[in-house]
Amino acid sequence: MENCMTRYALITGASSGIGLALAEALARRGRSLILVARQRDQLETIALELTQRFGVEVLFRACDLSEPLRLSGFLLELEEGERQIDLLVNCAGLGTCGPFLAQDWGTEQDLIEVNILALTRLCHTLGNLMAIHGGGQILNVASVAAFHPAPWMSTYYASKAYVLHFSEGLREELKKTGIKVSVLCPGLTRTAFFRTAQLAVEKLAHSRLMMSPEEVALYAVRALDKNRAVIIPGWRNRWLARAPRLMPRWMMRKLAGVTTKAYCPR
Ligand SMILES: NC(=O)c1ccc[n+]([C@@H]2O[C@H](COP(=O)([O-])OP(=O)(O)OC[C@H]3O[C@@H](n4cnc5c(N)ncnc54)[C@H](OP(=O)(O)O)[C@@H]3O)[C@@H](O)[C@H]2O)c1
């Protein structure tokens, strides 16, 4: 009975980095959570810890979002279940770097499945459920990478441009349904992302742009309270997001290529 009345925030990518920090920031506010990622043990440990620290209900579901059939099964569970989700945080994501033609296709496909397709399907299924219940909130995690293209990380930057534009479009479309849509565009954040993307993390570690996932999460939840459309933590990142508009596209492409290549070991 209690479950029917509780409203949950569902967070993908909650096993580490920004997703984990968002889970903690929301649990601190007394939010009941459903955590999603692949690493079951990690999710179990986090759920236990957040429950003990903040006295909130934390459920978890291991799901590989790059596998459409597994995602379908999970979405069916959500549709048929009785748990009401009024906040969806699409944070799971991965990056790749290096020459596109030399990339392993499987990893590129995973990037598109997770960063674009799974995020969009979750918005579709949970958006419909939220509309039935009179509203809710969606936070999609893009990046400052969303504001311009970048050679050597073409698929990642393009996937984040998709997330930014999709979220902004959806925001206007869903206004009358009571569903608020925001998009978070972090800059460099100290997480496992760089290792997974095989970027030369040691060169980036001392960058002035680098923020902690906790700083990003705190900024994001405060901006969510204000229903901000595009959430960019840190003044340097806000400047970076504007910079592409101040120079010709050919110059932006060249500059971005030089920067990303410097961090790609291959
Ligand atoms: N770090 C940055 O500088 C930065 C900057 C801008 C935007 N972002 C974005 O922030 C988001 C979170 O990244 P992060 O920096 O926090 O990196 P992270 O620590 O590597 O977190 C990535 C999360 O995504 C999950 N994930 C990856 N592949 C998955 C899959 N196939 N199925 C389910 N879950 C999957 C991971 O969980 P499992 O491994 O347990 O599956 C993990 O929880 C991403 O969308 C990223 O693009 C990061």
The ligand as an ORCA input file, in Angstrom:
! r2SCAN-3c Opt
* xyz 0 1
  N      32.423     13.315    -16.650
  C      32.277     14.339    -17.483
  O      33.215     15.146    -17.687
  C      30.963     14.571    -18.174
  C      30.754     15.825    -18.774
  C      29.563     16.065    -19.415
  C      28.583     15.099    -19.455
  N      28.793     13.899    -18.862
  C      27.717     12.917    -18.937
  O      27.330     12.560    -17.634
  C      26.719     11.267    -17.657
  C      27.300     10.441    -16.518
  O      28.669     10.216    -16.777
  P      29.772     10.264    -15.622
  O      30.705     11.348    -15.952
  O      29.120     10.254    -14.301
  O      30.554      8.918    -15.939
  P      30.559      7.506    -15.198
  O      31.025      7.664    -13.795
  O      31.328      6.614    -16.118
  O      29.038      7.075    -15.179
  C      28.394      6.492    -16.269
  C      27.155      5.794    -15.752
  O      26.435      5.258    -16.872
  C      26.164      3.889    -16.616
  N      26.136      3.137    -17.857
  C      27.095      3.119    -18.832
  N      26.760      2.242    -19.790
  C      25.572      1.692    -19.402
  C      24.730      0.705    -19.965
  N      25.041      0.075    -21.106
  N      23.599      0.377    -19.311
  C      23.287      0.983    -18.143
  N      24.030      1.928    -17.561
  C      25.178      2.272    -18.194
  C      27.307      3.420    -15.713
  O      26.891      2.315    -14.909
  P      27.380      0.790    -15.103
  O      28.804      0.807    -15.518
  O      27.117      0.189    -13.757
  O      26.462      0.262    -16.135
  C      27.495      4.640    -14.824
  O      26.591      4.609    -13.754
  C      26.977     10.697    -19.047
  O      25.817     10.822    -19.816
  C      28.089     11.598    -19.603
  O      28.046     11.685    -20.996
  C      29.968     13.613    -18.226
*
